[in-house]
Amino acid sequence: MVIMAVEAIDINSPNPHFDWEKVAYTLLLSRAMDDIEEQKLVPAKLVFNQFSARGHDLAQILIGSLLNHPHDGATGYYRSRPFVLSLGLDIVDAVASPMAKSGGYSDGRDIGVVCNYPNVKREGAMLFPMCGGVGSQYSPISGWAQSILYHRDELKDERYRGAIGISMGGDSSMSTSGFWAALNISTTNNLPHLFYIEDNGYGISVPQEVQTPGGDQVANLAAYKNLKIVDGDGTCPIEAPKLVKEAVDFVRAGLGSCVLRLKVPRLCGHTFQDTQTYKPEAMIAEELAKDPLPKLKEYLDEYGVISTAQWIALEEKAYSDVEQAVEKAKARPEPDISKLKRYVFAEKDNYDNPEIQLRGGLHADDHQFPAVTETPAPQGPRLNMLTAIRNTLDYELQTNPKVLVFGEDVGPKGGVHAATLGLNQKYGNNRVFDTSLSEEGIIGRSVGMALAGLMPVPEIQFRKYAEPAAEQITDTGIMRWRTNNQFASPMVVRIPGGFAGRGDPWHSMSDEVEWAHKTGWQVVMPSNAEDAVGLLRYALRDNNPTIFFEHRSLLDNRWARRPYPGDDYVIPFGKANTLTVGHKLTVVTWGAMVERCEAAALELANGVEVIDLRTIQPWDKATVLASVKKTGRCLIVHEDNLTAGFGAEISATLAKEAFFDLDAPIERLTMPDTPNPHNIHLLNAAVPTQERIQAAMKDLLEV
């Protein structure tokens, strides 16, 4: 027998799964950017928001080096620039964006530390548009991770096998509702979601002991089911690569979700202006001793990977590359102010050269829809609005496999209002499903799905319950604009609201004006079953996020019933419906007030023209102006409160553009500035009734 000598393997040698020269160069590149910004660009007032990633950078770059699947998706936060550089962010864009120059990832519209990376060639991870808030980056990745499984299992696309989603955040971001919403979503569904936590012990100046019992949020997660925890030192060039590889491999293998917590020092203040006076001097010195850069340099030199001379050359190259990039960035023109209003909404045929966003939604993937018509083809008996909505969702689920309907109680129960009754049984748990009780998570999940090319249709059970999702809703609406049309997240959020048989402050809120004020959102309020079908179908095929408001009093209202108008019927947004024609008074209304206004006008029979706006964002200004110029009088009726209700916007428009056509002051009849009351007599005193509407009509006609 011949015994062969076996060479001992050094387990501490550089991990072969990483390109160490690229890792070192990217680390030095990040440090050079921080140095030049702090020493030159901030003092020159060319950069106003400077967040250094010193100490966090090595671990970020290691993670980015492993995100090589074409369907990986990631979210970062304001200290994630080294991570984005490791994904392939252009150096000039990286330094030009903090200077608010043209081009880059926002064209000067957003602060420079809020990055995005569309990666249209699918050469690794796509970085979602970062948000300025803390914690909002987590639940969108739950949606992305769920979309990976959906594409793989439901759409049978094997190209998604092995893809993952990763969300990055600091230790204090684990205190936010967004983190817990995402953790619950991803662990209950065994999603391929990697939570990377950079633990530097502080949230700006607040130590971790104030954030969580015992000062260790990750230790408190030990009892969580379906969650692997990988924990260790993010500055050690031996340990950190092993831990990063272990976590990524676990999630990529489809074994479930993972929290990777690496402890790192924050070798700077929260921002460049932060002096860290809240830290003892000994702690600052201790953190400086943990700097991963000299550790990496010494380690790679020891193993003959990069010598000291080679390191110095890399350092000089990185600094020179950044200096050259800065000069190129300075030479870039300022953003074109004539384009300021572009990309709030998707560009359509009314633009000379309409552009589709690079990532997100059905339109970015050139999805082909069935033909539509604006002419209804009534069929069958009169349906209530609830059934009309259900039938429309049914048809769109049937014809578009990328439509998903979900929310609290939406699955087997069929929704608390029964709008999805039977759809779960027909289309299965992957298409129509229940969610945890977290509106932040419901909308955040929708963002990730939309960015993955799906059409999410989340339901918020009642209008008031949308308040916890306000941050996600706001961020979604401005996504297209703040990324200069690189990203968009079209979705249809169904929200029942308004009074029903009774009212109350929690289930009967209207307050639609809040969504009309949210940049980038369309707001739809149908008054009858036919309109509900046409507007919902249009929303489901549009390229913008839409709030679809389903008024509770109309869901089974006899007046609102209409025959089903056909599977191809749509109503384009911004086209009002004139219910009664007149020449003495224009009444503008929407939602549940339409029935009452029409009844009052017909009973009065005195030349009243009633206009149902149907959508308030956009609203049909042309129809309203034409009517008011004909009648000379206008009454605006809505259920929302008086002060700053949408009627005020209409009134202001008329005062400017129809002032000389008015024969009387513009009047508004609305709810008073109170919540919706529960007692029926209080409710009738608050919500405009047919009798009070008719009285207001008479008063205006007599002026």
N, C-alpha and C positions, 0 to 999 in steps of 0.2 A: 504494500500500500504506500502510495506517495502522498505525503502530507504537504499541502500547499500553504505557504505563509500568507496570512491575511493581513493586509495593511489596516491598522487601526483607523477608525473613522472619527474625526473630531466633530462632536455634535455641536460645538460652538462656532464652527466655521460659517461664513456667510451663506444664508439661505439661497439655494440655487433658483428658487422661483421668482427672484427679483433681479432686475437689471440694476445693479448697484451704482454703476456710473450715471445712469439716468436718474436714479433716486437722489444721488448726491448733487447732481447738477440742478435738479428741480428745487431741492432744499436751499442751495446757495442762491438760486434765482429768487426764491421767495424772500430770503434775508436781504438780498440786494434791493428788491422793491421796497421793503420796509425801510431800509436805511435811507434810500434816496428820497422817498416820500417824507420821512420825518426830518431829514437834515436839509432838504432843498425845497420840496414842493409845498409842504405845509407852511413853512415860514414865508414862502413867496405867495401864499394864498391861492395856489393853483389846485390844492387838494384841501377839502374841508372836513371830510369824514375819513379818519385813518384808524384802522383796527389792525394791529399787528397780530400775527399768528405765531410769533416766536415761542418755541417750546411745544406748541401743538403740531408743528409742521411735519416732523418726520413721520409720525403715525398716520397723518392724513395722506401723505404721499404713498406710504406703503399700501394703504387701502385702495387708493386710486389706481395703483399699479396692477391690482388684481381684478378690476372691473373691466373685463375685456369681452363680455358677452354682448352681442348687438342689441339685446333687449333688457340689459341692466338699466335700472333707473335710480336716481339718487336725489336727495335733497340736502342742502347745506344750510349754513347760517352765516352771519356777518364775519366770522373768523375762519372761513373755509377756503380762502383763496389758494393756499398750497394744494389742496385737494383738487380744485378746478384746474390748476396748472398741470397736475398729473394726468388729468383726463385729456388734455390737449388744447386748453384755452390759449389763444394767440397772445403773445407777449405784449404786442402793441395795444391790443384791445384791453388787456389787463391793466395797463398803466394809463390808457386814455380815458377809460370809463370813470375812474376816480376824479379826473380833471373835467368831467362832464363834457367831453368833446364829442363830436359827431361820430357815428359808427358805433362799434363795440356792441355790447349786449343790451344797450338801452337807448342809444342815440341821445344821451344826455338827459333822459327822462327820469332816471332813478339814481340813487346814490351808488357810488362805484363799488362798494363792498357787497352789494346785493347783486350777485352774478346769476347767469344762466348759461347753459351750454346745450344747444339743440342737437348737436352731433348728427346732422342730417344724413351722413354717410353710414350711420349705424356701426361705427368703428369702436364700439365700447359703450360706456354708460352715457345716457342723457341726464343732464343736470336740470331738474325742474327750476323754474324761476324762483329764486330765493325771496323770502318776505322779510320785511323789517321787524316784524314782531317775533316774539320768542315762543316756541312751542307749536307754531302752526305748520311746521315742516314734517310732522310725524304722520298724521292720518292720511295725507295724500299718498304716502308710500304704501300704506295699507291697501289703498285702492289700486295702486300700481301692482303690488304683489298679488292681489286677487285677480287682476287682469291677466297676469302671467298664466295663472292656472286656468283662467277662462279661455284664453287663446289656445292653450295646449289641450285642454280636456273637452271643452264645449265646441270650439271651432276647429279642433283637430289640427292645429298648426304646431308641428313638432319643432319648429324653429325657436319656440319659446322655452323648450325644455332646458333646465339648468339656469335660466335667468333669475335674477334676484332684485330686490329693492333694498336700498340702504338709506336710512335717515340719520343725519348727524346733528348732534347738539351738545351743549355744555351740561354739566351736572345739574345746574339749577333749572334748566328747561324741563327736567323730570318732574318738577312741581306743577306743571301746567296741565290744564284739562286736555290739551291736544296730545300730550304724551300718553296719558292714561287711556284716552279714547283709542289711540292707535294700538297700544299694548293689548287692550281687551279684544279689539277686532282681529289682530294678527294671531294672537295665541288661541282664541276660540276657533279660528278657522285654519290653524296650522299653515299660515302663509309664509312664503320665503322672504321674510322681512328681517333685515339686520339693523338693529338699533345700535349705532355707535355713539358712545358717551365719552366725551373728552372731560375728564374730571380734574379740574384745576383747583377745586376746593372753594371757589368763590363765584357768586353771581353779582358781577360788578364789585360791590364792596361787602356784600352779605355772605358770611361764611355758610358752609353746608349745614352746620348744626342748626341754623335757623330755618333751613328748608325742609328738613326731614328728621324724624326721631332717630337719635343715635348718630346723625351726621353721615349716614351711608345709605343712600337710596337703593343702591344695587344689592346690598346685603339684605335689605327688606324685601327684595323680590324673590328670595330663595325658595319660597313656597309656591310660586306661580307654576301652574301646570303648562305643559307644552312650550316651555321656555328654557333654552340653554343659556347659561351665563359663562362668559369668558372674561377673566379679570386679571389685570396685571399692570406692569410698568410700560408706559408708552414711550419712554426715552431710551430704553436699553436696546442696542442694535442686535442683541442676541434674542431676547425675550419677545420684544414687540413684533418682529416678523412672524415668529411662530404663532403667537396669539391671533394675529390678523389672519394668517392663513387658516388656522383652525376654525375661526368663526365664519369666514367666507366659505370654506369648503363645506361646513355643516349646513349652511343655508342653501348653498348651490346644490347639494345632494338631495334637497327636498325633504329634509328631516324636520323642518319647522322654523320657528322664529328664534332669534338669538340676540341677547344683549352683550355687546362687547364694550366693556368699560376699561379704558386705559387711563391711568393717572399721569398727568402731564403738568408741567409748571407753566404758569402764565408769566413770561419773562418781561412783562410790560404792564402798563395800566390797562383798564378796560378799553380806553381809547388813548390816543397820543397825549391828550390833555390831562389824563388821570395820573396823579402823582403817587397813588397807592399809599397815602399816609395812614390808611387804616390797617396796614400790615406792619408788624414789628420788623425792625431792621434785620434781625437774625433770620426771620423767615424769608425775607427777600434774598439774603445771601445764600440761604439753603436752596432756594429755587434756582438761583443762578448756577449753582454747582450741579444742578440736574439737567442743564442745557443739553439736548440730544445732539447738537451739531458737533462739539468737540469729541463727544463719545463716539459718534459715527466715524469721524475723521481718524481717530486713534485706532479704532477697531478695523477699519478697512486697510489701514497702513500695516497693522500687525499681521494681517493675513495676506498681504501682498496683492490686494485687489486694486487699491488706489494708493500710490505712494504719496509722501508729503509733497513732492515736487508736482506730481500730477494733480493733487488736490488744489495746490496754489494756482495752477494753470486753469483748472475748472472754475475756481473762485474768481479769477480775473476775467475769464470769459463770461461768466454770469453777470458780473458787474458791468462789463462792457456792453453786453447784450441789452441789459436794462437801460443803460444810459442812451444807447442808440434808439431803443424803443421810445424812451421819453421824448427825445428830440423829434421823432416821427409823430408822436402823439401831439406835441405842441404845435406841429405844423398842420394838424388837422383843422378844418374850419369849425366854427361854432355850429351847433345844430340849426337847421333851417326852420325859422320861426313860422314860416308859411305852412308847415306841416304839423304844427302843434295839435290841431284837432283831428288829425288822421289816426285811425286805428283804435278809436274808442269802441267802435263796433266793426264788424266784418265789412269789408268793402264789397260793394255789389255793382250792378250794371251802371249806376249813376256816376261812377268814377271813370276817368279816362282809361286808367290801367289798374283795374281792381286786382288786389293781391291777396292770395290765400296765405294764412300763417304757415310757418315751417312745420310745427308740431302741434298736435292736439286736435281732437274732434274728427268727425267723419269726412269733412271736406278736405282736410289736409292729406288724407289717404285716397282722395278722389273716389269716394263712395258713390255709387250710382243708385239713385232713388227711382221708384216708379213714377210714371207721369201723373200730373195733378191737374185739377180744374178748379176755377173759382165759381163755377156754376153748380149749385146743388142739384142732386137728382134724388128727391125724397122717395123713400122706400119704406114700406111697412107702417106699423102703427106709430103713434106719437110716443116717444121715449122720454123718460125724465133725464135730467142732466147727468145723474149718477151713472145710468146705464149707457148713455152716449159716451161718457168718458171711458168707461170700461171697454166698450166696443172698439173705441179708437186705440186704446192701449193694446187690446187683443190683436188688432190687425197689424199694428206696427211691430209688435213682438213676433208675429207670424212671418212678416215679410222682411224684417231686418234683424238678423241674428246678433247684431251689435247693440241692441236695445236691452237694458236691464232695468227692472223696476224693483225698488226696495225701500225699506223704512221700518219703523216700529209697527208691528202687527200687520204688515202688508202681506205676509206669506199665507199660511193655511187659513188664518182667520179672515183674510180678504180685506183687511183695513178696518179701522174703527168706523168708517163711513161706508164700507162695503164697495169702494170703487174698484178694488182689485179682486173681488170675489171670484173664485174659480181659476184665476190665472196661475197661481202657484201649482195647482194640480195639473194644469194643462201644459205648462212650460218647465216645471221643475225648479228645484232649489237653486240652480245656478243662474236662472233668469229672473225669477220673482221670489224675493227672500226677505226674511226678517233681519233686523239689525239690533244691536245693543241700544240702550236708551241713552244716546249721546248725539245731540243734533250737530255738535262740532264734528263728531266722527262721521256722521252721515254725509255732510257736505264735503268734508275733507276727503273722505273716501271717493266721493264723486269726482273730485278734482283729479285724483290719480287715474281713475278710470277714463275720464275724458282725454287726458294727456296720452293715454295708451290707445286712443283711437276708438273708444266705445262711446255709446250714447247713454249716459246714466240718467235715470228718471227717479230721483229720490223724493220721498214724501216726508214732509214735516206735518205731524198730525193736526196741529192748530197753529194759527198765525203767531200767537204769543210765544209758542215753543221755538220759534226760529231765532229768538234772541241769543241763545248760547252759540249759535252758528254765525253770528254777525261778522266775526273776524274772517272766517273762511269765505263768506259771501262777498265781503268787501274786496278781499285779495283776488278772488276769482274774477270779479267784474273788471278790475284794473289790469289784469294780467296781459291782455293783448296790447294795451296802450304802453304799459311800463316796460315791455320787452320789444317795443317797436315792431309789433306784428310778427315776432318770432314764435310766440306761443299763444294759444287760446284754449279755453276749457269750456266748450259748449255743453250745456246740460239743461234739463227741464226740471225745475223744482216745483212740485205740486204742493200747494199750501191751502188747505181749507181754512176758512175764517169767517168773521162776521156773525151777526146774531142768527139764531135759529128760532125755535119756539120761545125760548127765553134767551136772555143775554147773561154775561158775567165778565169780569175783567180779565179772565184767563183763557176762555175758549172762544170769545166773541169779538176779539179785537179785529179791527180792519187795518188801519194805519198803513195803507198801501203806499202812501207818499214816501215812506222811508225807503222803499225799494226803488221808487222813481228817482230818488236822489242818489242812489248807489250807481256810480259811474260804471257803464258797460253792461248793465242789466236791462233786459226788456221786461215789461210788466203787463200781464194780460188779465182781464177781468170779464169773462163772458157772462151774459145775462140769460142765456137760454141754451138748450141742448144742441141746436144746429151750430150756433156760434162756437160752443165748446169743442165740437168735433173739428171744425175748420181751423180754429186757432191752435188747438193742441197738436194737430197733425203738422201745421206749419212750424210750430216750435220744435217738434221732434226732428224736423229736417233742416232746420236753420243752423247757422254757423255762429250763433251767439248764445250766451246763457240767458235763460228765461225764467221768470217767476210766473207760474200759472196759478192764479188765485181762484179757488173754487168756493163760491159763497155758500155757506151752509144752508141758508134759507131757500136757496134755489135748487139744491140737489134733488129734491123730490117735489118741487113746486109745480102746481098744475099749469100755471101760465107759461112757465119756462119749458114745458114739454114741446118737442118737435119731432117730426119723422127723421130717421137717420138719413143724412144727406149724401151718403155714398162713401166708399173707401178711398176715393181719390180727391175728395173735397178739401180745399184749403181756403183760409182767409188770410191774405197777407196782412202783416201788422201795420198799423197806422191808417187803417181804412174804417172810418166810422159808419154806422148804419142809421139812416134817417127813418124813424118809425112813423111819425106823423108829419105832414107837410103843412106849413102855415106861413103867414106873411106879417104877423103882428108881434110874435115873441119867440125867441130861440131858447130852448131848455137843453142844457148840456149835462149829461149824467152818465153813469156806468154802474155795473154790478147790480145789486139788489134794488137800487133806486129806479132802475129803468122801468120795471113793471108799474111802480107807483106813479111815476111821471107820465107814462103813457095813459094810464087810467084817468089821471087828473085832467090831462089834455083832452081826451075824448069826451069826458063828462062836461068839461067846460065848453067845448066845441066853439072856440073863438079864435081860430087862426094861430094855434100854438104849434111850433115845429120842435119835435123832440128828437134829439140826437144821442144815440148810444155810442160812446167813444170806442168801446170794446177793448182797446189797448190804451194805456196812459203813458207808456214809454215804448215806442214812439206814440204821439197822439196826432190825430188828424186835424191839424191847425187849419188847413185849407177849407175843409168842409165847414168848420165852425165859423171861420171868418166870412165865408160866402153867405152863410145863413144870417149872421148878425148884420152884415151890410144890407141884407134884404129886409130884416124885421126891425132893426134899430134898437132892439131890447134883448137882454140876455139874463137868464136865471141859471145858476149852476147849482146842481143838487148832488151831494155825495154823503156817504155814511161816515167817512173819516171826520176827525175833529176840524173845527173851523180854522184855528190858527195854523198857518203854514200848510194847510191841506192842499191837494193838487188843484183845487178850484182857484186858489190864489195865483198859481202859475198861469192858468187860463185867463183869469181876470187881468193880470198884468200884460199878457200878450194882447188882449182886446183893447186895453187902455192905450197901448202904443200904436197898434196897427189898424184899429177900427174906431179911433176916438171921434172922428168927425162924422161917423155914421150912427153914433149912439144918440138916441132920443131920451134916454133915461139912464140912471146909474146902473152899473152891473151889480146884481144881487147874488148872494150865496145863501143857500139853505143847507145846513149841515148838522152833524152832532155838535153839541156844545163841547167845550174843552174839558171833558170828563171821561173816565173809563166807561165801558159799556155796563149798564146796571142789570141786575138780576130780576128784580121785581118787575112784573109785566107792565105796571102803570108807569114806573120810572123809565122802563125801556121805551114805551110809546111816547113818553115825554122827551126822550133824548133823540131817538132815531126819527128822521123826517117821515111823517105819515102822509098818506094820500090827501087827507084833508088839509094839512098845513102846506103841502106843495101846491094844492089848488088855490089856497088863499094867497100864497106868494105870487102865483101867476096872475091872479086878479089884481093884486096891488100894483104889479108892474104894468099891466095893460091899462090901468087907469092913470098912470103918471103922464 
